[in-house]
Amino acid sequence: MGLHKILKIVGLVLSLIGVYFLAMIILKGDDAIIESGSGIDGFLYTAYVIFALVVIAVVIFGLKGLFSGNIKNTLITLGAFVVVIAISYALADDTPMMLKDGDMLSESGSKWVGAGLYTFYLLGVIAIGSMFISGFKRTK
């Protein structure tokens, strides 16, 4: 049995467990869940397991691809990502902010939140631009 078949079976089992817990949540209704809090725990634990499996698979297959492929291109891409994060951090504002619960967000926290948003925006613009460029090159 290949790895692909095993992963499909594991994915199917985890999906069915998630559907079971989702059905329990829907059948109990909002009021019963708010009062008891039950039903959500299983759903969350299933999501945690799936998230952990995805992270482990990404790390394993990423490292496998890194060492079997061209490491120079990987390091160039990683360097470009670090440059985007550095530019985003430089553009971010470090003004402390009041949170909804009355706490203050520190200057450092505010700077990193802003850097994360700028990184998201820059990578989104780069992705959209690369789609336009590749589409334009195909029309020639």
Backbone as CSV, one residue per row, in Angstrom:
resi,resn,N_x,N_y,N_z,CA_x,CA_y,CA_z,C_x,C_y,C_z
1,MET,0.849,-1.173,0.000,0.000,0.000,0.000,0.892,1.233,0.000
2,GLY,0.674,2.127,-0.941,1.502,3.299,-1.062,1.136,4.384,-0.066
3,LEU,2.032,5.335,0.065,1.821,6.448,0.985,0.585,7.254,0.605
4,HIS,0.342,7.382,-0.695,-0.819,8.133,-1.163,-2.116,7.495,-0.672
5,LYS,-2.215,6.165,-0.752,-3.430,5.473,-0.294,-3.602,5.604,1.216
6,ILE,-2.501,5.508,1.956,-2.572,5.641,3.413,-3.060,7.035,3.787
7,LEU,-2.507,8.056,3.132,-2.919,9.428,3.417,-4.382,9.667,3.049
8,LYS,-4.848,9.050,1.973,-6.257,9.180,1.611,-7.158,8.542,2.664
9,ILE,-6.767,7.391,3.182,-7.567,6.719,4.206,-7.575,7.531,5.494
10,VAL,-6.403,8.021,5.908,-6.326,8.839,7.120,-7.165,10.102,6.947
11,GLY,-7.081,10.732,5.786,-7.881,11.925,5.510,-9.371,11.638,5.552
12,LEU,-9.777,10.495,5.011,-11.186,10.112,5.028,-11.675,9.866,6.449
13,VAL,-10.874,9.156,7.251,-11.266,8.872,8.642,-11.388,10.179,9.428
14,LEU,-10.397,11.061,9.303,-10.453,12.335,10.021,-11.621,13.197,9.540
15,SER,-11.924,13.141,8.264,-13.079,13.882,7.742,-14.379,13.367,8.336
16,LEU,-14.513,12.053,8.414,-15.727,11.470,8.993,-15.863,11.811,10.476
17,ILE,-14.746,11.820,11.209,-14.792,12.212,12.613,-15.224,13.673,12.728
18,GLY,-14.689,14.532,11.868,-15.078,15.944,11.873,-16.544,16.139,11.537
19,VAL,-17.046,15.378,10.568,-18.464,15.473,10.208,-19.336,15.008,11.371
20,TYR,-18.920,13.959,12.082,-19.674,13.471,13.243,-19.785,14.566,14.304
21,PHE,-18.655,15.196,14.659,-18.684,16.240,15.678,-19.460,17.468,15.208
22,LEU,-19.370,17.798,13.929,-20.144,18.911,13.392,-21.640,18.618,13.483
23,ALA,-22.025,17.387,13.163,-23.443,17.010,13.275,-23.916,17.093,14.719
24,MET,-23.062,16.685,15.666,-23.430,16.798,17.081,-23.647,18.258,17.464
25,ILE,-22.783,19.125,16.989,-22.907,20.549,17.309,-24.197,21.112,16.723
26,ILE,-24.492,20.778,15.483,-25.689,21.302,14.817,-26.955,20.770,15.478
27,LEU,-26.972,19.479,15.831,-28.166,18.889,16.427,-28.448,19.421,17.829
28,LYS,-27.419,19.744,18.591,-27.628,20.259,19.950,-28.174,21.676,19.936
29,GLY,-27.798,22.461,18.971,-28.271,23.835,18.904,-27.355,24.790,19.656
30,ASP,-27.537,26.059,19.386,-26.674,27.088,19.958,-26.795,27.193,21.473
31,ASP,-28.009,27.191,21.971,-28.214,27.387,23.412,-27.589,26.267,24.236
32,ALA,-27.765,25.021,23.818,-27.209,23.889,24.565,-25.688,23.917,24.550
33,ILE,-25.112,24.344,23.452,-23.654,24.399,23.355,-23.101,25.520,24.220
34,ILE,-23.775,26.655,24.225,-23.316,27.779,25.042,-23.381,27.419,26.523
35,GLU,-24.444,26.727,26.937,-24.591,26.354,28.345,-23.586,25.291,28.773
36,SER,-23.436,24.250,27.972,-22.594,23.131,28.396,-21.183,23.195,27.821
37,GLY,-21.032,23.769,26.637,-19.726,23.824,25.992,-19.291,22.497,25.398
38,SER,-20.140,21.471,25.504,-19.758,20.158,24.987,-20.012,20.086,23.489
39,GLY,-19.352,19.167,22.862,-19.498,18.978,21.425,-18.435,19.712,20.644
40,ILE,-18.037,20.849,21.134,-17.028,21.629,20.430,-15.637,21.054,20.683
41,ASP,-15.430,20.465,21.867,-14.115,19.939,22.205,-13.634,18.900,21.194
42,GLY,-14.485,17.939,20.873,-14.107,16.909,19.908,-13.816,17.490,18.547
43,PHE,-14.613,18.454,18.153,-14.416,19.117,16.860,-13.069,19.835,16.838
44,LEU,-12.749,20.523,17.925,-11.476,21.242,18.005,-10.294,20.281,18.040
45,TYR,-10.411,19.191,18.808,-9.314,18.225,18.852,-9.078,17.593,17.489
46,THR,-10.143,17.336,16.754,-9.996,16.820,15.400,-9.265,17.838,14.517
47,ALA,-9.615,19.101,14.653,-8.937,20.146,13.880,-7.467,20.246,14.271
48,TYR,-7.165,20.109,15.568,-5.764,20.150,16.020,-4.970,18.988,15.436
49,VAL,-5.555,17.810,15.417,-4.867,16.636,14.874,-4.604,16.825,13.386
50,ILE,-5.609,17.303,12.667,-5.438,17.530,11.235,-4.372,18.588,10.996
51,PHE,-4.401,19.653,11.761,-3.397,20.710,11.616,-1.996,20.173,11.891
52,ALA,-1.847,19.378,12.952,-0.535,18.810,13.277,-0.044,17.887,12.168
53,LEU,-0.932,17.063,11.632,-0.544,16.163,10.544,-0.124,16.936,9.300
54,VAL,-0.833,18.011,9.001,-0.478,18.824,7.835,0.878,19.486,8.034
55,VAL,1.115,20.035,9.218,2.407,20.676,9.492,3.540,19.663,9.399
56,ILE,3.346,18.473,9.986,4.377,17.432,9.930,4.639,17.011,8.488
57,ALA,3.569,16.827,7.710,3.741,16.430,6.311,4.455,17.512,5.512
58,VAL,4.117,18.762,5.741,4.772,19.853,5.019,6.253,19.906,5.364
59,VAL,6.572,19.761,6.637,7.983,19.806,7.038,8.752,18.627,6.444
60,ILE,8.194,17.423,6.548,8.896,16.238,6.038,9.091,16.325,4.529
61,PHE,8.005,16.584,3.789,8.127,16.611,2.339,8.875,17.851,1.860
62,GLY,8.792,18.941,2.609,9.578,20.123,2.264,11.069,19.872,2.405
63,LEU,11.460,19.246,3.516,12.877,18.915,3.698,13.351,17.876,2.687
64,LYS,12.476,16.912,2.390,12.825,15.894,1.396,13.052,16.544,0.031
65,GLY,12.163,17.456,-0.346,12.319,18.152,-1.617,13.507,19.093,-1.616
66,LEU,13.797,19.679,-0.471,14.923,20.603,-0.361,16.245,19.890,-0.603
67,PHE,16.392,18.717,0.007,17.658,18.008,-0.115,17.781,17.213,-1.409
68,SER,16.665,16.923,-2.065,16.745,16.183,-3.323,16.752,17.111,-4.534
69,GLY,16.377,18.369,-4.348,16.298,19.297,-5.468,17.452,20.280,-5.495
70,ASN,17.218,21.397,-6.143,18.226,22.436,-6.289,18.156,23.354,-5.075
71,ILE,19.137,23.266,-4.209,19.121,24.031,-2.968,19.362,25.518,-3.225
72,LYS,20.034,25.840,-4.325,20.317,27.243,-4.638,19.019,28.017,-4.863
73,ASN,18.106,27.464,-5.652,16.825,28.132,-5.915,15.993,28.248,-4.635
74,THR,16.056,27.238,-3.790,15.324,27.283,-2.526,15.850,28.394,-1.634
75,LEU,17.164,28.525,-1.541,17.760,29.567,-0.705,17.494,30.964,-1.276
76,ILE,17.450,31.097,-2.597,17.115,32.388,-3.209,15.682,32.766,-2.864
77,THR,14.763,31.818,-2.950,13.366,32.078,-2.617,13.213,32.414,-1.136
78,LEU,13.909,31.695,-0.283,13.864,31.979,1.150,14.430,33.364,1.442
79,GLY,15.518,33.735,0.777,16.098,35.068,0.940,15.140,36.156,0.483
80,ALA,14.438,35.924,-0.623,13.461,36.900,-1.106,12.323,37.068,-0.107
81,PHE,11.903,35.972,0.519,10.848,36.047,1.533,11.322,36.848,2.746
82,VAL,12.558,36.642,3.160,13.114,37.400,4.281,13.186,38.887,3.934
83,VAL,13.534,39.207,2.691,13.579,40.609,2.255,12.184,41.225,2.308
84,VAL,11.159,40.494,1.875,9.782,40.996,1.937,9.380,41.255,3.384
85,ILE,9.746,40.358,4.293,9.425,40.558,5.708,10.175,41.771,6.258
86,ALA,11.439,41.938,5.869,12.218,43.092,6.347,11.628,44.407,5.841
87,ILE,11.209,44.438,4.585,10.576,45.645,4.029,9.271,45.921,4.767
88,SER,8.493,44.887,5.015,7.225,45.046,5.730,7.447,45.553,7.146
89,TYR,8.464,45.048,7.804,8.762,45.486,9.167,9.187,46.948,9.174
90,ALA,9.937,47.354,8.157,10.368,48.754,8.072,9.191,49.691,7.809
91,LEU,8.207,49.233,7.050,7.044,50.061,6.724,6.023,50.136,7.862
92,ALA,6.064,49.165,8.765,5.035,49.057,9.800,5.160,50.168,10.833
93,ASP,3.998,50.552,11.379,3.913,51.579,12.408,4.018,50.916,13.785
94,ASP,4.652,51.608,14.739,4.818,51.013,16.059,4.055,51.766,17.149
95,THR,2.902,52.306,16.788,2.084,53.031,17.751,1.333,52.042,18.649
96,PRO,1.456,52.181,19.983,0.700,51.290,20.871,-0.801,51.511,20.686
97,MET,-1.573,50.445,20.829,-3.017,50.538,20.596,-3.783,49.938,21.760
98,MET,-4.977,50.449,21.972,-5.878,49.909,22.989,-6.666,48.756,22.358
99,LEU,-6.671,47.603,23.011,-7.408,46.445,22.532,-8.845,46.497,23.044
100,LYS,-9.707,45.641,22.518,-11.120,45.637,22.897,-11.337,45.313,24.368
101,ASP,-10.459,44.473,24.925,-10.635,44.086,26.325,-10.010,45.075,27.305
102,GLY,-9.503,46.198,26.815,-8.952,47.232,27.678,-7.444,47.166,27.848
103,ASP,-6.811,46.083,27.397,-5.359,45.978,27.480,-4.709,46.822,26.392
104,MET,-3.428,47.071,26.582,-2.666,47.833,25.584,-1.802,46.882,24.773
105,LEU,-1.775,47.087,23.464,-0.867,46.368,22.585,0.437,47.137,22.556
106,SER,1.532,46.492,22.867,2.822,47.174,22.972,3.292,47.686,21.612
107,GLU,4.323,48.517,21.645,4.889,49.034,20.405,5.417,47.888,19.543
108,SER,6.100,46.939,20.181,6.645,45.802,19.445,5.529,44.951,18.838
109,GLY,4.496,44.692,19.632,3.368,43.908,19.124,2.679,44.598,17.966
110,SER,2.504,45.909,18.096,1.883,46.679,17.026,2.736,46.647,15.756
111,LYS,4.045,46.752,15.942,4.960,46.716,14.788,4.890,45.369,14.077
112,TRP,4.854,44.273,14.848,4.802,42.950,14.224,3.449,42.668,13.567
113,VAL,2.374,43.166,14.157,1.059,43.005,13.516,1.036,43.756,12.190
114,GLY,1.540,44.982,12.198,1.618,45.762,10.962,2.513,45.106,9.936
115,ALA,3.645,44.546,10.399,4.557,43.863,9.476,3.879,42.649,8.855
116,GLY,3.097,41.927,9.642,2.372,40.775,9.102,1.359,41.176,8.045
117,LEU,0.660,42.285,8.303,-0.310,42.767,7.309,0.380,43.231,6.034
118,TYR,1.461,43.991,6.187,2.198,44.442,5.001,2.782,43.265,4.233
119,THR,3.262,42.247,4.946,3.785,41.054,4.268,2.683,40.383,3.459
120,PHE,1.514,40.260,4.069,0.377,39.659,3.361,0.037,40.459,2.099
121,TYR,-0.015,41.779,2.239,-0.348,42.627,1.086,0.705,42.524,-0.004
122,LEU,1.977,42.593,0.385,3.045,42.517,-0.619,3.052,41.169,-1.337
123,LEU,2.914,40.089,-0.584,2.894,38.775,-1.223,1.656,38.600,-2.100
124,GLY,0.527,39.186,-1.700,-0.664,39.146,-2.545,-0.460,39.889,-3.850
125,VAL,0.152,41.070,-3.781,0.426,41.846,-4.997,1.406,41.092,-5.892
126,ILE,2.438,40.486,-5.284,3.406,39.711,-6.068,2.725,38.522,-6.745
127,ALA,1.846,37.828,-6.026,1.150,36.670,-6.605,0.237,37.087,-7.754
128,ILE,-0.518,38.155,-7.556,-1.413,38.628,-8.619,-0.599,39.107,-9.824
129,GLY,0.488,39.828,-9.551,1.350,40.288,-10.639,1.961,39.143,-11.418
130,SER,2.397,38.101,-10.729,2.986,36.957,-11.429,1.941,36.215,-12.260
131,MET,0.682,36.192,-11.791,-0.380,35.570,-12.593,-0.634,36.371,-13.868
132,PHE,-0.655,37.698,-13.749,-0.836,38.530,-14.934,0.323,38.382,-15.911
133,ILE,1.543,38.356,-15.389,2.712,38.234,-16.256,2.722,36.892,-16.973
134,SER,2.434,35.804,-16.244,2.424,34.494,-16.900,1.281,34.403,-17.912
135,GLY,0.141,34.992,-17.619,-0.962,35.011,-18.574,-0.627,35.840,-19.804
136,PHE,0.073,36.935,-19.594,0.462,37.784,-20.718,1.491,37.093,-21.594
137,LYS,2.423,36.355,-20.994,3.454,35.641,-21.765,2.843,34.519,-22.586
138,ARG,1.782,33.906,-22.099,1.142,32.818,-22.840,0.409,33.318,-24.071
139,THR,-0.026,34.575,-24.066,-0.771,35.091,-25.202,0.130,35.413,-26.384
140,LYS,1.409,35.515,-26.160,2.345,35.813,-27.260,2.560,34.668,-28.168
